[in-house]
Amino acid sequence: MNRGFSRKSHTFLPKIFFRKMSSSEAKDKPELQFPFLQDEETVATLQECKTLFILRGLPGSGKSTLARVIVDRYRDGTKMVSADAYKITPGTRGASPAECKQLDEELAAYCRRDIRVLVLDDTNHERERLEQLFDMADEYQYQVVLVEPKTAWRLDCAQLKEKNQWQLSADELKKLKPGLEKDFLPLYFGWFLTRKSSENLRKAGRTFLEELGNHKAFKKELRHFVSGDEPREKIELVTYFGKRPPGVLHCTTKFCDYGKTAGADEYAQQDVVKKSYCKAFTLTISALFVTPKTTGARVELSEQELPLWPSDVDKLSLSDSLPRGSRAHITLGCAGDTEAVQTGIDLLEIVRQEKGGSRGEEVGELTRGKLYSLGNGRWMLSLAKKMEVRAIFTGYYGKGKPVSTRSSRKGGALQSCTII
C-alpha cells in the first residue's frame, strides 16, 4: 500500500519542497559540490550531449532536492521523472506495476523527444532496475551519470526515519540499504565525446579512409586487406571497417567489467576519479591510423587527463616501458569480427615501433597532414593541425552487446548496432 502525502503531480507539492536555490546558495553547500553543477565548462559541454542522470539513494537522503537543483541548472531542454509523482513507495516496485509502467513510459517518451538532460529521481537500489534503465539509455543513445546525494545523513537510517516523507521505519530503510552501500561500477570508465565532436571526428575519419583507399602507396599494399589470392585494384575502406560504434564516440580509461576486473574498485575509489566524474575535458587528437583490423584516432593526453589514466594498460608485454597514455585512443571502426579492444593493441604496437626508432616512411600528403607507411598494412596520418574534441568523463553501464538503437526523431527507425 502506498504511503505519504497524496498528490497528482509535482505542481501540488508544498512550496517548502520546491523553493529554488540561487547559484550562490548551491556553491556554498558541500552536498551540491558536483562538476555538473559547479563547473561552467561542464555545464556548457553537457548542453551538447544527451545525458540521463540516474539518482540513487535512500528516502530522505536528499535526492529530490538534488534533482531539482539539476533541473534548475540546465533549465530549458531538461525534464525530471520522479517515482514520488506516481506515489510509488520506495522498495515496493512489485506492488505498483501500473505506476512503474507509467513512469517508464514517461521516461521513454522524453528519450524519444531527444530531451537533452533527463533526471530520474528514485531510490534505484536494485541492480535489476538499473540494468533496465541502462538498456533504455543504450536504445536511445544517452550517456548515463549515476548520482548519489552527498548529505551527511544519506546512510544513517535513524536520521532518515525522521526525514523521509513516506514515514518508513528504520528497519524498512535498512532493507533498502545494502544495494546502496557500494558504488555501482560501469563496464568501463572513459571520456565520452559530445555529439558535435563525435560527428566532426567521424567525418575526419571517413575522409582519411577515402583518401587512403585512393592513394597509390596504399594500393600497392592491398594484400594486407584482401584475403587469399583475390585480385583487387582498390578497396573501399569505409565499407571494410563496417563495424562502427553507434552514437557518441569515447576514449576508454579503465575497463572495470562492473567491478570484476582486477584493480577496478581501487581505480573507482581514487580521489581524482571521483572528482572528475561527469566533468568536461578537451581531448587532443594528434593522428589517425589504420591497420588491417582497426581504424582509430590517437589521443594525446594532457597533464589534466593523465591522472585518470591507469598505470598498467600501456603494455603489450611485461618488459614494455612505453610512455604513460600510449594506448589512449578512440575506436572509429573495426573489420569483420574484430573487437574494439584490438584498436588499443594496434596503437601500442605502433608506439612500440616508434620507440624502437622507426616512425615509418613518409609517402605523401593528405588533406589533414602527412601520411606514413609503417609496414604490415599499418598507416598513420599525422595531423598538421591537431583536433580538439569536447568530452565528459563518466562510465558506460550497458551490456556492451548489440542493441537496437532508435533514431529518435527520424521516424523512430531501429538500427542494429554494437556498443564498443
DRENDO-1510 file (C-alpha; in Angstrom, 1 decimal, always signed):
<recs>
REC; n; res; u; v; w
REC; 1; MET; +0.0; +0.0; +0.0 .
REC; 2; ASN; +1.4; +3.4; -0.9 .
REC; 3; ARG; +2.1; +5.9; +1.9 .
REC; 4; GLY; +3.0; +9.5; +2.1 .
REC; 5; PHE; +1.0; +12.6; +1.2 .
REC; 6; SER; -1.3; +12.4; -1.7 .
REC; 7; ARG; -0.6; +14.3; -4.9 .
REC; 8; LYS; -1.2; +14.1; -8.6 .
REC; 9; SER; +1.9; +15.8; -9.8 .
REC; 10; HIS; +4.8; +18.0; -8.6 .
REC; 11; THR; +2.6; +21.0; -9.0 .
REC; 12; PHE; +0.7; +20.3; -5.8 .
REC; 13; LEU; +3.8; +19.8; -3.6 .
REC; 14; PRO; +4.1; +22.2; -0.6 .
REC; 15; LYS; +6.2; +25.2; -1.5 .
REC; 16; ILE; +8.8; +24.2; +1.0 .
REC; 17; PHE; +9.8; +21.3; -1.2 .
REC; 18; PHE; +10.1; +23.4; -4.3 .
REC; 19; ARG; +12.0; +26.5; -3.2 .
REC; 20; LYS; +14.7; +27.1; -5.8 .
REC; 21; MET; +18.2; +27.7; -4.7 .
REC; 22; SER; +20.2; +30.5; -6.1 .
REC; 23; SER; +23.6; +29.8; -7.7 .
REC; 24; SER; +25.4; +31.3; -4.7 .
REC; 25; GLU; +23.5; +29.1; -2.3 .
REC; 26; ALA; +24.3; +26.0; -4.3 .
REC; 27; LYS; +28.0; +26.9; -4.4 .
REC; 28; ASP; +28.1; +27.2; -0.6 .
REC; 29; LYS; +26.5; +23.8; +0.1 .
REC; 30; PRO; +29.0; +20.9; +0.3 .
REC; 31; GLU; +26.3; +18.4; -0.6 .
REC; 32; LEU; +26.0; +20.1; -4.0 .
REC; 33; GLN; +29.7; +20.1; -5.0 .
REC; 34; PHE; +29.4; +18.2; -8.3 .
REC; 35; PRO; +31.2; +19.3; -11.5 .
REC; 36; PHE; +27.9; +19.2; -13.5 .
REC; 37; LEU; +26.6; +21.9; -11.1 .
REC; 38; GLN; +29.6; +24.0; -10.3 .
REC; 39; ASP; +31.9; +23.8; -13.4 .
REC; 40; GLU; +30.8; +26.2; -16.2 .
REC; 41; GLU; +32.7; +24.3; -18.9 .
REC; 42; THR; +31.0; +21.1; -17.9 .
REC; 43; VAL; +27.6; +22.7; -17.9 .
REC; 44; ALA; +28.2; +24.1; -21.4 .
REC; 45; THR; +29.6; +20.7; -22.6 .
REC; 46; LEU; +26.5; +18.8; -21.3 .
REC; 47; GLN; +24.4; +21.1; -23.4 .
REC; 48; GLU; +25.9; +19.3; -26.5 .
REC; 49; CYS; +25.1; +15.8; -25.1 .
REC; 50; LYS; +22.1; +13.6; -24.3 .
REC; 51; THR; +22.5; +12.7; -20.6 .
REC; 52; LEU; +20.4; +10.6; -18.3 .
REC; 53; PHE; +21.1; +11.5; -14.6 .
REC; 54; ILE; +20.0; +8.5; -12.5 .
REC; 55; LEU; +19.7; +9.5; -8.9 .
REC; 56; ARG; +20.3; +6.8; -6.3 .
REC; 57; GLY; +19.8; +6.9; -2.5 .
REC; 58; LEU; +17.6; +6.1; +0.5 .
REC; 59; PRO; +14.4; +8.0; +1.1 .
REC; 60; GLY; +15.1; +11.3; +2.8 .
REC; 61; SER; +18.8; +11.4; +1.7 .
REC; 62; GLY; +18.4; +14.5; -0.5 .
REC; 63; LYS; +17.7; +13.0; -3.9 .
REC; 64; SER; +14.7; +15.2; -4.7 .
REC; 65; THR; +16.5; +18.4; -3.7 .
REC; 66; LEU; +19.5; +17.4; -5.8 .
REC; 67; ALA; +17.2; +16.5; -8.8 .
REC; 68; ARG; +15.5; +19.9; -8.6 .
REC; 69; VAL; +18.9; +21.7; -8.5 .
REC; 70; ILE; +20.0; +19.9; -11.6 .
REC; 71; VAL; +16.7; +20.8; -13.4 .
REC; 72; ASP; +17.1; +24.4; -12.3 .
REC; 73; ARG; +20.8; +24.5; -13.5 .
REC; 74; TYR; +20.0; +23.3; -17.0 .
REC; 75; ARG; +16.5; +24.8; -17.3 .
REC; 76; ASP; +15.3; +24.5; -20.9 .
REC; 77; GLY; +15.6; +21.1; -22.5 .
REC; 78; THR; +15.6; +19.4; -19.2 .
REC; 79; LYS; +12.9; +17.1; -17.7 .
REC; 80; MET; +12.6; +15.3; -14.4 .
REC; 81; VAL; +10.8; +12.0; -13.9 .
REC; 82; SER; +10.1; +11.1; -10.3 .
REC; 83; ALA; +8.8; +8.0; -8.6 .
REC; 84; ASP; +7.2; +10.2; -6.0 .
REC; 85; ALA; +5.0; +11.8; -8.6 .
REC; 86; TYR; +3.5; +8.3; -9.2 .
REC; 87; LYS; +3.2; +7.6; -5.5 .
REC; 88; ILE; +5.5; +4.6; -5.7 .
REC; 89; THR; +6.6; +3.7; -2.2 .
REC; 90; PRO; +10.4; +3.1; -2.2 .
REC; 91; GLY; +11.2; -0.6; -2.3 .
REC; 92; THR; +7.8; -1.7; -3.5 .
REC; 93; ARG; +8.0; -1.6; -7.3 .
REC; 94; GLY; +6.5; -5.0; -7.5 .
REC; 95; ALA; +3.4; -3.8; -5.6 .
REC; 96; SER; +2.9; -0.9; -8.1 .
REC; 97; PRO; +3.2; -2.4; -11.6 .
REC; 98; ALA; +0.8; +0.1; -13.3 .
REC; 99; GLU; +2.5; +3.1; -11.8 .
REC; 100; CYS; +6.0; +1.8; -12.6 .
REC; 101; LYS; +5.0; +1.2; -16.2 .
REC; 102; GLN; +3.6; +4.8; -16.4 .
REC; 103; LEU; +6.9; +6.1; -15.0 .
REC; 104; ASP; +8.9; +4.1; -17.6 .
REC; 105; GLU; +6.6; +5.3; -20.4 .
REC; 106; GLU; +7.1; +8.9; -19.4 .
REC; 107; LEU; +10.9; +8.5; -19.4 .
REC; 108; ALA; +10.9; +6.7; -22.8 .
REC; 109; ALA; +8.7; +9.4; -24.2 .
REC; 110; TYR; +11.2; +12.1; -23.2 .
REC; 111; CYS; +14.0; +9.9; -24.7 .
REC; 112; ARG; +12.2; +9.8; -28.0 .
REC; 113; ARG; +12.0; +13.6; -28.0 .
REC; 114; ASP; +15.8; +13.8; -27.6 .
REC; 115; ILE; +15.4; +15.8; -24.4 .
REC; 116; ARG; +19.0; +17.0; -23.7 .
REC; 117; VAL; +19.1; +16.4; -19.9 .
REC; 118; LEU; +16.9; +13.8; -18.2 .
REC; 119; VAL; +16.8; +13.4; -14.4 .
REC; 120; LEU; +15.3; +10.2; -12.8 .
REC; 121; ASP; +14.5; +10.6; -9.1 .
REC; 122; ASP; +14.1; +7.2; -7.4 .
REC; 123; THR; +15.9; +5.0; -5.0 .
REC; 124; ASN; +17.4; +2.9; -7.8 .
REC; 125; HIS; +18.9; +0.5; -5.3 .
REC; 126; GLU; +18.4; -2.7; -7.2 .
REC; 127; ARG; +20.7; -4.0; -9.9 .
REC; 128; GLU; +17.9; -5.4; -12.0 .
REC; 129; ARG; +16.2; -2.0; -12.1 .
REC; 130; LEU; +19.4; -0.2; -13.0 .
REC; 131; GLU; +20.0; -2.7; -15.9 .
REC; 132; GLN; +16.6; -1.8; -17.3 .
REC; 133; LEU; +17.5; +1.8; -17.3 .
REC; 134; PHE; +20.9; +1.2; -18.9 .
REC; 135; ASP; +19.1; -0.7; -21.7 .
REC; 136; MET; +16.9; +2.2; -22.3 .
REC; 137; ALA; +19.9; +4.6; -22.3 .
REC; 138; ASP; +21.5; +2.3; -24.9 .
REC; 139; GLU; +18.3; +2.2; -27.0 .
REC; 140; TYR; +18.1; +6.0; -27.2 .
REC; 141; GLN; +21.8; +6.7; -27.1 .
REC; 142; TYR; +22.0; +8.5; -23.8 .
REC; 143; GLN; +25.1; +8.7; -21.7 .
REC; 144; VAL; +24.5; +7.7; -18.1 .
REC; 145; VAL; +25.6; +9.5; -15.0 .
REC; 146; LEU; +24.8; +7.9; -11.6 .
REC; 147; VAL; +24.4; +10.4; -8.8 .
REC; 148; GLU; +24.1; +9.9; -5.1 .
REC; 149; PRO; +23.5; +12.6; -2.5 .
REC; 150; LYS; +26.5; +13.8; -0.5 .
REC; 151; THR; +24.4; +14.6; +2.6 .
REC; 152; ALA; +26.0; +13.6; +5.9 .
REC; 153; TRP; +22.9; +11.5; +6.8 .
REC; 154; ARG; +22.5; +9.7; +3.5 .
REC; 155; LEU; +23.1; +6.2; +5.0 .
REC; 156; ASP; +22.0; +7.0; +8.6 .
REC; 157; CYS; +18.7; +5.1; +8.9 .
REC; 158; ALA; +18.0; +6.7; +12.3 .
REC; 159; GLN; +18.0; +10.2; +10.8 .
REC; 160; LEU; +16.4; +9.1; +7.6 .
REC; 161; LYS; +13.5; +7.7; +9.6 .
REC; 162; GLU; +12.7; +11.3; +10.6 .
REC; 163; LYS; +13.4; +12.9; +7.2 .
REC; 164; ASN; +11.7; +10.6; +4.7 .
REC; 165; GLN; +8.2; +11.7; +3.6 .
REC; 166; TRP; +7.0; +8.1; +3.3 .
REC; 167; GLN; +7.2; +7.5; +7.1 .
REC; 168; LEU; +9.4; +4.4; +6.6 .
REC; 169; SER; +10.8; +2.9; +9.7 .
REC; 170; ALA; +14.5; +2.4; +10.4 .
REC; 171; ASP; +14.1; -1.3; +9.7 .
REC; 172; GLU; +12.3; -0.7; +6.4 .
REC; 173; LEU; +15.1; +1.7; +5.4 .
REC; 174; LYS; +17.8; -0.8; +6.4 .
REC; 175; LYS; +16.3; -3.3; +3.9 .
REC; 176; LEU; +17.0; -0.9; +1.1 .
REC; 177; LYS; +20.5; +0.0; +2.3 .
REC; 178; PRO; +22.6; -3.0; +1.0 .
REC; 179; GLY; +22.2; -2.0; -2.6 .
REC; 180; LEU; +23.4; +1.5; -1.9 .
REC; 181; GLU; +26.4; +0.9; +0.3 .
REC; 182; LYS; +28.8; +0.1; -2.5 .
REC; 183; ASP; +29.4; +2.1; -5.7 .
REC; 184; PHE; +27.9; +0.6; -8.9 .
REC; 185; LEU; +30.8; +0.3; -11.3 .
REC; 186; PRO; +30.5; +0.5; -15.1 .
REC; 187; LEU; +31.6; -1.8; -17.8 .
REC; 188; TYR; +34.3; +0.9; -18.4 .
REC; 189; PHE; +35.1; +4.5; -17.5 .
REC; 190; GLY; +36.1; +6.9; -20.2 .
REC; 191; TRP; +35.7; +10.2; -21.9 .
REC; 192; PHE; +32.5; +10.4; -24.0 .
REC; 193; LEU; +32.5; +12.9; -26.8 .
REC; 194; THR; +29.7; +15.4; -27.4 .
REC; 195; ARG; +27.5; +14.7; -30.4 .
REC; 196; LYS; +29.1; +17.6; -32.3 .
REC; 197; SER; +32.7; +16.4; -31.5 .
REC; 198; SER; +31.7; +12.8; -32.5 .
REC; 199; GLU; +30.3; +14.0; -35.8 .
REC; 200; ASN; +33.5; +16.0; -36.5 .
REC; 201; LEU; +35.8; +13.2; -35.7 .
REC; 202; ARG; +33.7; +10.6; -37.7 .
REC; 203; LYS; +33.8; +13.0; -40.7 .
REC; 204; ALA; +37.6; +13.4; -40.4 .
REC; 205; GLY; +38.0; +9.6; -40.1 .
REC; 206; ARG; +35.8; +8.9; -43.1 .
REC; 207; THR; +37.8; +11.4; -45.2 .
REC; 208; PHE; +41.0; +9.8; -44.2 .
REC; 209; LEU; +39.7; +6.3; -45.2 .
REC; 210; GLU; +38.5; +7.6; -48.6 .
REC; 211; GLU; +41.8; +9.4; -49.3 .
REC; 212; LEU; +43.9; +6.5; -48.1 .
REC; 213; GLY; +42.0; +4.0; -50.2 .
REC; 214; ASN; +42.7; +6.0; -53.3 .
REC; 215; HIS; +46.4; +6.6; -52.5 .
REC; 216; LYS; +48.9; +4.9; -54.8 .
REC; 217; ALA; +51.2; +3.8; -52.0 .
REC; 218; PHE; +48.2; +2.1; -50.2 .
REC; 219; LYS; +47.1; +0.3; -53.4 .
REC; 220; LYS; +50.5; -1.4; -53.6 .
REC; 221; GLU; +49.9; -2.9; -50.1 .
REC; 222; LEU; +46.3; -4.2; -50.6 .
REC; 223; ARG; +47.4; -7.8; -49.8 .
REC; 224; HIS; +47.2; -6.9; -46.1 .
REC; 225; PHE; +43.5; -6.1; -46.5 .
REC; 226; VAL; +42.4; -8.8; -49.1 .
REC; 227; SER; +42.1; -12.5; -48.2 .
REC; 228; GLY; +43.7; -15.2; -50.3 .
REC; 229; ASP; +44.6; -14.6; -53.9 .
REC; 230; GLU; +41.6; -12.4; -54.7 .
REC; 231; PRO; +42.7; -9.8; -57.3 .
REC; 232; ARG; +41.8; -6.3; -56.3 .
REC; 233; GLU; +42.9; -2.9; -57.5 .
REC; 234; LYS; +41.1; -0.9; -54.9 .
REC; 235; ILE; +39.3; -1.4; -51.6 .
REC; 236; GLU; +36.6; +0.7; -50.0 .
REC; 237; LEU; +37.9; +1.2; -46.5 .
REC; 238; VAL; +34.7; +2.8; -45.2 .
REC; 239; THR; +32.9; -0.4; -46.1 .
REC; 240; TYR; +35.8; -2.6; -44.9 .
REC; 241; PHE; +35.7; -1.1; -41.4 .
REC; 242; GLY; +31.9; -1.7; -41.3 .
REC; 243; LYS; +31.7; -2.3; -37.5 .
REC; 244; ARG; +31.5; +1.2; -36.1 .
REC; 245; PRO; +30.4; +2.4; -32.7 .
REC; 246; PRO; +26.9; +4.0; -32.7 .
REC; 247; GLY; +26.1; +7.3; -31.0 .
REC; 248; VAL; +28.9; +9.2; -29.4 .
REC; 249; LEU; +32.5; +8.1; -29.6 .
REC; 250; HIS; +34.6; +7.5; -26.5 .
REC; 251; CYS; +38.1; +7.0; -25.2 .
REC; 252; THR; +38.2; +4.3; -22.6 .
REC; 253; THR; +40.4; +4.8; -19.5 .
REC; 254; LYS; +39.7; +1.8; -17.3 .
REC; 255; PHE; +37.8; -1.4; -18.2 .
REC; 256; CYS; +36.0; -2.5; -15.0 .
REC; 257; ASP; +33.6; -5.2; -16.1 .
REC; 258; TYR; +31.2; -3.9; -13.4 .
REC; 259; GLY; +33.9; -4.4; -10.7 .
REC; 260; LYS; +35.1; -7.8; -11.7 .
REC; 261; THR; +38.3; -6.7; -13.2 .
REC; 262; ALA; +41.5; -6.5; -11.1 .
REC; 263; GLY; +42.0; -3.0; -9.8 .
REC; 264; ALA; +38.5; -1.8; -10.7 .
REC; 265; ASP; +37.5; -0.9; -7.2 .
REC; 266; GLU; +40.8; +0.8; -6.5 .
REC; 267; TYR; +40.6; +2.9; -9.7 .
REC; 268; ALA; +37.0; +4.0; -8.9 .
REC; 269; GLN; +37.9; +5.0; -5.4 .
REC; 270; GLN; +40.7; +7.3; -6.5 .
REC; 271; ASP; +40.0; +10.9; -5.5 .
REC; 272; VAL; +40.8; +12.2; -9.0 .
REC; 273; VAL; +38.3; +9.7; -10.5 .
REC; 274; LYS; +35.5; +10.7; -8.0 .
REC; 275; LYS; +36.2; +14.5; -8.5 .
REC; 276; SER; +36.3; +14.1; -12.3 .
REC; 277; TYR; +33.1; +12.0; -12.7 .
REC; 278; CYS; +30.8; +13.9; -15.0 .
REC; 279; LYS; +33.3; +16.6; -15.7 .
REC; 280; ALA; +34.2; +18.1; -19.1 .
REC; 281; PHE; +37.6; +17.7; -20.7 .
REC; 282; THR; +39.0; +18.8; -24.1 .
REC; 283; LEU; +40.9; +15.9; -25.7 .
REC; 284; THR; +43.6; +16.4; -28.3 .
REC; 285; ILE; +43.7; +14.1; -31.4 .
REC; 286; SER; +47.2; +14.0; -32.9 .
REC; 287; ALA; +46.8; +11.4; -35.5 .
REC; 288; LEU; +44.5; +8.9; -37.3 .
REC; 289; PHE; +45.6; +5.4; -38.0 .
REC; 290; VAL; +44.7; +2.3; -40.0 .
REC; 291; THR; +45.7; -1.4; -39.6 .
REC; 292; PRO; +44.2; -4.5; -41.3 .
REC; 293; LYS; +42.0; -4.9; -38.2 .
REC; 294; THR; +41.1; -1.4; -36.9 .
REC; 295; THR; +41.0; +2.3; -37.5 .
REC; 296; GLY; +41.2; +4.8; -34.8 .
REC; 297; ALA; +42.2; +8.2; -33.5 .
REC; 298; ARG; +45.3; +8.7; -31.4 .
REC; 299; VAL; +44.7; +10.7; -28.2 .
REC; 300; GLU; +47.4; +12.9; -26.7 .
REC; 301; LEU; +46.6; +13.2; -23.0 .
REC; 302; SER; +47.3; +16.4; -21.2 .
REC; 303; GLU; +48.5; +16.9; -17.6 .
REC; 304; GLN; +44.9; +17.3; -16.6 .
REC; 305; GLU; +43.9; +13.9; -18.2 .
REC; 306; LEU; +46.9; +11.7; -17.4 .
REC; 307; PRO; +46.0; +11.3; -13.7 .
REC; 308; LEU; +42.8; +9.5; -14.8 .
REC; 309; TRP; +44.9; +7.1; -17.0 .
REC; 310; PRO; +45.7; +3.7; -15.4 .
REC; 311; SER; +49.4; +3.0; -14.9 .
REC; 312; ASP; +49.1; -0.7; -16.1 .
REC; 313; VAL; +47.5; -0.5; -19.5 .
REC; 314; ASP; +50.3; +0.8; -21.8 .
REC; 315; LYS; +52.0; -2.6; -22.2 .
REC; 316; LEU; +51.9; -5.5; -24.7 .
REC; 317; SER; +54.3; -7.5; -22.5 .
REC; 318; LEU; +55.8; -7.2; -19.0 .
REC; 319; SER; +59.1; -5.9; -20.5 .
REC; 320; ASP; +57.5; -3.0; -22.3 .
REC; 321; SER; +58.3; +0.5; -20.9 .
REC; 322; LEU; +56.1; +2.8; -23.0 .
REC; 323; PRO; +55.1; +6.4; -22.0 .
REC; 324; ARG; +52.0; +6.7; -19.9 .
REC; 325; GLY; +49.0; +7.3; -22.1 .
REC; 326; SER; +50.5; +5.5; -25.1 .
REC; 327; ARG; +47.3; +3.4; -25.5 .
REC; 328; ALA; +44.9; +6.4; -25.4 .
REC; 329; HIS; +42.7; +6.2; -28.5 .
REC; 330; ILE; +39.2; +6.4; -29.9 .
REC; 331; THR; +37.9; +3.5; -32.0 .
REC; 332; LEU; +36.5; +4.6; -35.3 .
REC; 333; GLY; +35.9; +1.2; -36.8 .
REC; 334; CYS; +36.8; -2.5; -36.8 .
REC; 335; ALA; +37.0; -5.0; -39.6 .
REC; 336; GLY; +34.9; -8.2; -39.7 .
REC; 337; ASP; +34.6; -9.8; -36.3 .
REC; 338; THR; +37.4; -7.8; -34.7 .
REC; 339; GLU; +36.6; -6.5; -31.2 .
REC; 340; ALA; +37.2; -2.8; -30.3 .
REC; 341; VAL; +39.8; -3.7; -27.7 .
REC; 342; GLN; +42.1; -4.6; -30.7 .
REC; 343; THR; +42.4; -0.8; -31.6 .
REC; 344; GLY; +44.4; -0.1; -28.4 .
REC; 345; ILE; +46.6; -3.1; -29.1 .
REC; 346; ASP; +47.3; -2.0; -32.6 .
REC; 347; LEU; +48.2; +1.5; -31.4 .
REC; 348; LEU; +50.6; +0.1; -28.8 .
REC; 349; GLU; +52.4; -1.9; -31.5 .
REC; 350; ILE; +52.8; +1.4; -33.4 .
REC; 351; VAL; +54.1; +3.2; -30.4 .
REC; 352; ARG; +56.5; +0.3; -29.7 .
REC; 353; GLN; +57.8; +0.6; -33.2 .
REC; 354; GLU; +58.2; +4.4; -32.8 .
REC; 355; LYS; +60.1; +3.9; -29.6 .
REC; 356; GLY; +62.4; +1.5; -31.4 .
REC; 357; GLY; +63.4; +4.3; -33.8 .
REC; 358; SER; +61.1; +3.6; -36.8 .
REC; 359; ARG; +58.4; +6.1; -37.5 .
REC; 360; GLY; +57.7; +4.7; -40.9 .
REC; 361; GLU; +58.1; +6.1; -44.4 .
REC; 362; GLU; +56.5; +9.3; -45.4 .
REC; 363; VAL; +54.6; +8.6; -48.6 .
REC; 364; GLY; +52.7; +11.8; -49.3 .
REC; 365; GLU; +50.3; +14.4; -48.1 .
REC; 366; LEU; +46.6; +14.0; -47.4 .
REC; 367; THR; +44.1; +16.8; -46.7 .
REC; 368; ARG; +44.8; +16.9; -43.0 .
REC; 369; GLY; +48.5; +16.1; -42.9 .
REC; 370; LYS; +51.4; +13.7; -43.7 .
REC; 371; LEU; +50.8; +10.1; -44.4 .
REC; 372; TYR; +53.2; +7.5; -43.2 .
REC; 373; SER; +53.5; +3.8; -44.1 .
REC; 374; LEU; +54.5; +1.8; -41.0 .
REC; 375; GLY; +54.7; -1.6; -42.8 .
REC; 376; ASN; +52.5; -4.7; -42.4 .
REC; 377; GLY; +49.4; -2.8; -43.6 .
REC; 378; ARG; +49.7; -0.1; -40.9 .
REC; 379; TRP; +49.2; +3.6; -41.8 .
REC; 380; MET; +49.4; +6.8; -39.8 .
REC; 381; LEU; +48.1; +10.2; -40.7 .
REC; 382; SER; +50.0; +12.8; -38.6 .
REC; 383; LEU; +47.6; +15.7; -38.3 .
REC; 384; ALA; +49.1; +19.1; -39.4 .
REC; 385; LYS; +46.6; +20.7; -37.1 .
REC; 386; LYS; +45.6; +18.7; -34.1 .
REC; 387; MET; +41.9; +18.2; -33.5 .
REC; 388; GLU; +40.3; +19.2; -30.2 .
REC; 389; VAL; +37.2; +17.3; -29.1 .
REC; 390; ARG; +35.0; +18.0; -26.1 .
REC; 391; ALA; +34.1; +15.1; -23.8 .
REC; 392; ILE; +32.5; +14.2; -20.5 .
REC; 393; PHE; +34.3; +11.7; -18.2 .
REC; 394; THR; +31.8; +9.1; -17.0 .
REC; 395; GLY; +31.1; +5.4; -17.3 .
REC; 396; TYR; +29.4; +3.1; -19.7 .
REC; 397; TYR; +27.0; +0.9; -17.8 .
REC; 398; GLY; +25.3; -1.1; -20.6 .
REC; 399; LYS; +25.9; -4.7; -21.6 .
REC; 400; GLY; +28.3; -3.9; -24.4 .
REC; 401; LYS; +26.4; -6.1; -26.8 .
REC; 402; PRO; +24.4; -5.5; -30.0 .
REC; 403; VAL; +21.3; -3.4; -29.2 .
REC; 404; SER; +18.5; -1.8; -31.2 .
REC; 405; THR; +19.2; +1.9; -31.2 .
REC; 406; ARG; +16.5; +4.4; -32.1 .
REC; 407; SER; +17.0; +7.4; -34.3 .
REC; 408; SER; +14.7; +9.4; -32.1 .
REC; 409; ARG; +13.1; +12.0; -34.3 .
REC; 410; LYS; +13.5; +10.4; -37.7 .
REC; 411; GLY; +10.5; +8.1; -37.6 .
REC; 412; GLY; +11.8; +6.1; -34.7 .
REC; 413; ALA; +13.7; +3.7; -37.1 .
REC; 414; LEU; +15.5; +0.9; -35.4 .
REC; 415; GLN; +19.1; +0.1; -36.2 .
REC; 416; SER; +21.2; -2.9; -35.0 .
REC; 417; CYS; +24.4; -1.6; -33.6 .
REC; 418; THR; +27.2; -2.8; -31.3 .
REC; 419; ILE; +28.3; -0.7; -28.3 .
REC; 420; ILE; +32.1; -0.7; -28.5 .
</recs>
